[in-house]
Amino acid sequence: MKKAVRRKPPALYHYRESGLDNVYLKDGFIRERDAKYGELTSVVNTGELHKVIGAQLAAQANALNGKEIRFLRKELNLSQRVLAQMLGVDEQTVARWEKDQIPMPRGNQLVLRSYYLDLQLGDGKFRKLVETLIAMDEQGASKQKSFETIRKGVWRACVVQ
């Protein structure tokens, strides 16, 4: 009679390279031993992994912490200055959010999450809307708002010259 051998399940890999404290990989990584550098770990398709991590962060119920905000910003390839401009805050405010010195307001979190999800999973319309609003803001739209009728009872905004 053969004796049953219990196999030890493979150890999870603590994926610190993400910049997040709580990301562990069940598989999708290769461990090797190097004579000069010791144990090395390589992760398969990190680009796709980061998209999945980002989508999970953007869809989570609880508030984003500083490291999660930084992760999403970096995955969006935005500088702190550009994210600050997009959210209508000072660049130092973004830095303070990322250092967990102050919490990111819920409205700002919703914009960041929506922007990320639209870029990764959506059709790009939300991102385009945000970028259009930023451009309009930079142009300094006129304080005077003008409107006209185009048909009986149907209004539209117009430019008065």
C-alpha positions in Angstrom: 0.0 0.0 0.0 1.4 3.4 -1.0 1.6 6.1 1.5 -0.2 9.3 0.5 2.1 12.2 0.2 0.7 15.6 1.0 2.0 18.2 -1.3 2.6 21.6 0.1 0.6 24.2 -1.8 2.8 26.7 -3.7 3.6 29.7 -1.6 1.9 33.0 -2.6 4.2 35.7 -3.9 3.9 39.1 -2.1 3.9 41.4 -5.2 5.5 44.5 -3.6 6.6 45.8 -7.0 3.0 47.1 -7.4 3.6 49.6 -4.7 0.7 48.1 -2.8 1.0 46.3 0.5 -1.8 43.8 0.1 -1.2 42.2 -3.4 -0.3 38.5 -3.4 0.0 36.3 -6.5 -1.3 32.7 -6.4 0.5 31.9 -9.7 1.8 33.6 -12.8 5.3 34.0 -11.5 8.5 32.1 -11.9 11.1 31.8 -9.1 14.8 31.1 -10.0 18.0 31.0 -8.1 20.9 33.0 -9.3 24.4 32.4 -8.0 25.2 36.2 -7.8 21.8 37.7 -6.9 20.1 34.8 -5.0 16.4 34.1 -5.5 14.8 36.0 -8.4 11.1 36.2 -9.2 9.7 37.2 -12.5 6.0 37.9 -13.1 4.2 37.0 -16.3 2.4 39.8 -18.2 2.6 42.6 -15.6 0.7 45.0 -17.9 -2.4 42.8 -17.8 -1.9 42.1 -14.1 -1.8 45.8 -13.4 -5.0 46.4 -15.4 -6.8 43.7 -13.2 -5.4 45.2 -10.0 -6.5 48.7 -11.1 -10.0 47.6 -12.1 -10.4 45.8 -8.7 -9.2 49.0 -6.9 -11.5 51.2 -8.9 -14.5 49.0 -8.2 -13.9 48.4 -4.5 -16.5 49.5 -2.0 -14.1 51.1 0.5 -12.2 54.4 0.1 -8.9 54.4 -1.7 -5.8 54.8 0.4 -2.7 56.8 -0.6 -0.9 53.9 -2.2 -4.0 52.9 -4.2 -4.5 56.5 -5.4 -0.8 56.5 -6.5 -1.2 53.1 -8.2 -4.2 54.3 -10.3 -2.5 57.6 -11.2 0.6 55.9 -12.4 -1.4 53.3 -14.3 -3.1 56.2 -16.0 0.3 57.6 -16.8 -0.6 60.9 -15.1 1.7 63.2 -13.2 0.5 64.6 -9.9 0.2 68.0 -11.6 -2.0 66.6 -14.4 -4.2 64.7 -11.9 -4.5 67.8 -9.7 -5.5 69.9 -12.7 -8.1 67.3 -13.7 -9.6 67.2 -10.2 -9.4 71.0 -9.6 -7.0 70.8 -6.7 -3.4 71.8 -6.0 -0.5 69.5 -6.9 0.5 69.3 -3.2 -3.0 68.1 -2.4 -2.5 65.1 -4.6 0.9 64.5 -2.9 -0.8 64.6 0.5 -3.5 62.2 -0.6 -0.8 59.8 -1.8 1.1 60.1 1.5 -2.1 59.4 3.5 -1.8 62.8 5.1 -5.4 63.8 4.2 -8.2 61.7 2.8 -9.2 62.1 -0.9 -12.8 63.4 -1.0 -15.4 61.0 -2.3 -16.2 63.1 -5.4 -12.6 63.1 -6.4 -12.4 59.4 -5.9 -15.4 58.8 -8.1 -13.8 60.8 -10.9 -10.5 59.0 -10.6 -12.2 55.6 -10.4 -14.5 56.4 -13.4 -11.6 57.8 -15.4 -9.6 54.6 -14.8 -12.5 52.2 -15.5 -13.4 54.1 -18.7 -9.9 54.0 -20.0 -9.4 50.3 -19.2 -12.9 48.9 -19.8 -15.1 51.5 -21.3 -15.5 53.3 -24.6 -13.4 56.4 -23.7 -16.4 58.8 -23.6 -15.9 59.7 -19.9 -12.2 60.4 -20.4 -13.0 62.5 -23.5 -15.6 64.5 -21.5 -13.1 65.1 -18.7 -10.4 66.2 -21.1 -12.9 68.5 -22.9 -14.0 70.1 -19.6 -10.3 70.7 -18.7 -9.6 72.3 -22.1 -12.7 74.6 -21.7 -11.6 75.5 -18.2 -8.1 76.4 -19.5 -9.6 78.6 -22.2 -11.5 80.6 -19.6 -15.0 80.6 -21.0 -16.9 83.9 -21.0 -18.9 84.8 -17.9 -21.8 85.8 -20.1 -24.0 82.9 -21.1 -26.2 83.3 -24.2 -29.0 81.2 -25.4 -31.3 81.2 -28.4 -34.3 79.3 -29.7 -33.9 77.0 -32.7 -37.5 75.9 -32.9 -40.6 76.8 -30.9 -39.8 76.1 -27.3 -36.4 74.4 -28.1 -33.3 76.2 -26.7 -29.6 75.9 -27.1 -26.5 77.7 -25.9 -25.0 80.0 -28.5 -22.0 82.3 -28.9 -22.7 86.0 -29.3 -20.1 88.0 -31.2 
